Amino acid sequence: MEGQPHHLLRLVLSCRKITAQVTSARTESIVAMASSSENEFIAEYRAKLHRFPRSVNFWDAKIASRVGEKLGIRLREIGVADVEIDLHEELSRPVHLRRMVMPLFHSVRRVGVSVSGADELDS
């Protein structure tokens, strides 16, 4: 159990929303979660929904950053100081999506939660 992470940060991406969830490695239960479908983001979502010409994505790097900030605050509240990402899963994403989710990892770090594996994505 020494080499396994205690908490794993997973991202669920679609064209409509981004969801970040932290799971416990032992039980695989969700410890904390933040999503762009929460009430705070509804006004922006509706504005993009009715915009013409329509966009393919309803979230961007700015919204990903705010989701990361919310997740980081929730993790700090429950006492989680370190999370790890699945590097292979994140590297398998297309480059344009990787660029859009990097601010999420940076926001979690800015709040004070260490994100192991995110440094490899920058290179």
Secondary structure as UniProt FT lines:
FT   STRAND          7..13
FT   STRAND          18..24
FT   TURN            25..27
FT   STRAND          30..35
FT   TURN            36..37
FT   HELIX           39..41
FT   HELIX           42..49
FT   HELIX           61..78
FT   STRAND          82..85
FT   HELIX           87..91
FT   HELIX           95..111
FT   STRAND          114..116
FT   HELIX           119..122
//
